[in-house]
Structures are given as C-alpha cells and as structure tokens.
Amino acid sequence: MAIIDFQPGADKAELLKQRDLLRAQLEQLNAAEPDEDSELYDDWADEHEDLEDALDELEDALDELEDALDELEDN
C-alpha cells in the first residue's frame, strides 16, 4: 500500500501539498511514539520508516522538478 499517491507528472503545487501532508503525518506519529519496550513499538517504527522514505522520495522529486525548471529558465 502506497503512503502517497505519487504521480510522476504531478505539478509542484501538488508535490508540495503531499509533502506537507507527509510532514503532518510524521509529526502526529512522533507525538504518539510508544515506549521502546512495548509490543506496539515495532509497528510504529515500521510506519515511521515508511513515512520517512516516502517523504525522501517526494523531496527528491521536488528537487528534480526545481532543477528542470531552472534549466528551462537558463535556456
């Protein structure tokens, strides 16, 4: 199951909106972090890692879009 509905042709506004959503989800998840010794911690950690990976992927896409836009402006 995908955390975000990432579309390769998404525009910058949509990518920024998705980034903000992921950041908010991470903030909520961090606020609900269970004790490391609890049974819930492994599931929490897996979800946290998935969100961080999705956020990294999204930020990479934003960087690539910015680079492409800069290149277009230079030409």
ChimeraX commands (.cxc) that place a marker at each C-alpha (Angstrom):
marker #1 position 0.00,0.00,0.00 radius 0.5
marker #1 position 1.40,3.35,-1.02 radius 0.5
marker #1 position 1.57,6.07,1.58 radius 0.5
marker #1 position 1.16,8.75,-1.05 radius 0.5
marker #1 position -0.42,8.72,-4.48 radius 0.5
marker #1 position 2.72,9.90,-6.23 radius 0.5
marker #1 position 2.16,10.76,-9.87 radius 0.5
marker #1 position 5.32,11.28,-11.97 radius 0.5
marker #1 position 3.65,14.14,-13.84 radius 0.5
marker #1 position 2.42,15.92,-10.71 radius 0.5
marker #1 position 2.97,19.66,-10.63 radius 0.5
marker #1 position 4.93,21.49,-7.97 radius 0.5
marker #1 position 1.83,22.59,-6.04 radius 0.5
marker #1 position 0.61,19.00,-5.75 radius 0.5
marker #1 position 4.03,17.76,-4.66 radius 0.5
marker #1 position 4.25,20.48,-2.02 radius 0.5
marker #1 position 0.76,19.61,-0.78 radius 0.5
marker #1 position 1.71,15.94,-0.48 radius 0.5
marker #1 position 4.97,16.88,1.27 radius 0.5
marker #1 position 3.10,18.94,3.83 radius 0.5
marker #1 position 0.66,16.07,4.40 radius 0.5
marker #1 position 3.53,13.63,5.00 radius 0.5
marker #1 position 5.22,16.04,7.40 radius 0.5
marker #1 position 1.96,16.37,9.36 radius 0.5
marker #1 position 1.55,12.59,9.49 radius 0.5
marker #1 position 5.10,12.21,10.76 radius 0.5
marker #1 position 4.51,14.85,13.42 radius 0.5
marker #1 position 1.38,13.05,14.61 radius 0.5
marker #1 position 3.17,9.72,14.60 radius 0.5
marker #1 position 6.08,11.16,16.57 radius 0.5
marker #1 position 3.66,12.51,19.16 radius 0.5
marker #1 position 2.22,9.01,19.58 radius 0.5
marker #1 position 5.55,7.17,19.86 radius 0.5
marker #1 position 5.10,4.18,22.16 radius 0.5
marker #1 position 7.65,3.02,24.71 radius 0.5
marker #1 position 10.50,1.12,23.01 radius 0.5
marker #1 position 9.78,-1.91,25.17 radius 0.5
marker #1 position 6.11,-2.12,24.19 radius 0.5
marker #1 position 4.63,-4.51,21.66 radius 0.5
marker #1 position 3.44,-1.54,19.60 radius 0.5
marker #1 position 6.89,-0.10,19.03 radius 0.5
marker #1 position 7.90,-2.32,16.09 radius 0.5
marker #1 position 4.75,-1.46,14.16 radius 0.5
marker #1 position 5.21,2.22,14.99 radius 0.5
marker #1 position 8.85,2.11,13.83 radius 0.5
marker #1 position 7.89,0.41,10.54 radius 0.5
marker #1 position 5.24,3.02,9.83 radius 0.5
marker #1 position 7.65,5.81,10.76 radius 0.5
marker #1 position 10.30,4.45,8.40 radius 0.5
marker #1 position 7.75,4.13,5.58 radius 0.5
marker #1 position 6.67,7.74,6.04 radius 0.5
marker #1 position 10.27,8.97,6.11 radius 0.5
marker #1 position 11.06,7.00,2.93 radius 0.5
marker #1 position 8.01,8.45,1.17 radius 0.5
marker #1 position 8.97,11.96,2.29 radius 0.5
marker #1 position 12.53,11.46,1.00 radius 0.5
marker #1 position 11.20,10.25,-2.36 radius 0.5
marker #1 position 8.87,13.21,-2.61 radius 0.5
marker #1 position 11.60,15.70,-1.73 radius 0.5
marker #1 position 13.84,14.12,-4.38 radius 0.5
marker #1 position 11.06,14.62,-6.93 radius 0.5
marker #1 position 10.73,18.26,-5.88 radius 0.5
marker #1 position 14.48,18.75,-6.27 radius 0.5
marker #1 position 14.39,17.20,-9.75 radius 0.5
marker #1 position 11.48,19.43,-10.71 radius 0.5
marker #1 position 13.32,22.52,-9.44 radius 0.5
marker #1 position 16.42,21.52,-11.42 radius 0.5
marker #1 position 14.35,21.04,-14.57 radius 0.5
marker #1 position 12.65,24.40,-14.10 radius 0.5
marker #1 position 15.98,26.12,-13.54 radius 0.5
marker #1 position 17.36,24.53,-16.71 radius 0.5
marker #1 position 14.36,25.75,-18.68 radius 0.5
marker #1 position 14.86,29.27,-17.38 radius 0.5
marker #1 position 18.53,29.17,-18.36 radius 0.5
marker #1 position 17.69,28.26,-21.97 radius 0.5
marker link #1:1,2 radius 0.2
marker link #1:2,3 radius 0.2
marker link #1:3,4 radius 0.2
marker link #1:4,5 radius 0.2
marker link #1:5,6 radius 0.2
marker link #1:6,7 radius 0.2
marker link #1:7,8 radius 0.2
marker link #1:8,9 radius 0.2
marker link #1:9,10 radius 0.2
marker link #1:10,11 radius 0.2
marker link #1:11,12 radius 0.2
marker link #1:12,13 radius 0.2
marker link #1:13,14 radius 0.2
marker link #1:14,15 radius 0.2
marker link #1:15,16 radius 0.2
marker link #1:16,17 radius 0.2
marker link #1:17,18 radius 0.2
marker link #1:18,19 radius 0.2
marker link #1:19,20 radius 0.2
marker link #1:20,21 radius 0.2
marker link #1:21,22 radius 0.2
marker link #1:22,23 radius 0.2
marker link #1:23,24 radius 0.2
marker link #1:24,25 radius 0.2
marker link #1:25,26 radius 0.2
marker link #1:26,27 radius 0.2
marker link #1:27,28 radius 0.2
marker link #1:28,29 radius 0.2
marker link #1:29,30 radius 0.2
marker link #1:30,31 radius 0.2
marker link #1:31,32 radius 0.2
marker link #1:32,33 radius 0.2
marker link #1:33,34 radius 0.2
marker link #1:34,35 radius 0.2
marker link #1:35,36 radius 0.2
marker link #1:36,37 radius 0.2
marker link #1:37,38 radius 0.2
marker link #1:38,39 radius 0.2
marker link #1:39,40 radius 0.2
marker link #1:40,41 radius 0.2
marker link #1:41,42 radius 0.2
marker link #1:42,43 radius 0.2
marker link #1:43,44 radius 0.2
marker link #1:44,45 radius 0.2
marker link #1:45,46 radius 0.2
marker link #1:46,47 radius 0.2
marker link #1:47,48 radius 0.2
marker link #1:48,49 radius 0.2
marker link #1:49,50 radius 0.2
marker link #1:50,51 radius 0.2
marker link #1:51,52 radius 0.2
marker link #1:52,53 radius 0.2
marker link #1:53,54 radius 0.2
marker link #1:54,55 radius 0.2
marker link #1:55,56 radius 0.2
marker link #1:56,57 radius 0.2
marker link #1:57,58 radius 0.2
marker link #1:58,59 radius 0.2
marker link #1:59,60 radius 0.2
marker link #1:60,61 radius 0.2
marker link #1:61,62 radius 0.2
marker link #1:62,63 radius 0.2
marker link #1:63,64 radius 0.2
marker link #1:64,65 radius 0.2
marker link #1:65,66 radius 0.2
marker link #1:66,67 radius 0.2
marker link #1:67,68 radius 0.2
marker link #1:68,69 radius 0.2
marker link #1:69,70 radius 0.2
marker link #1:70,71 radius 0.2
marker link #1:71,72 radius 0.2
marker link #1:72,73 radius 0.2
marker link #1:73,74 radius 0.2
marker link #1:74,75 radius 0.2
view
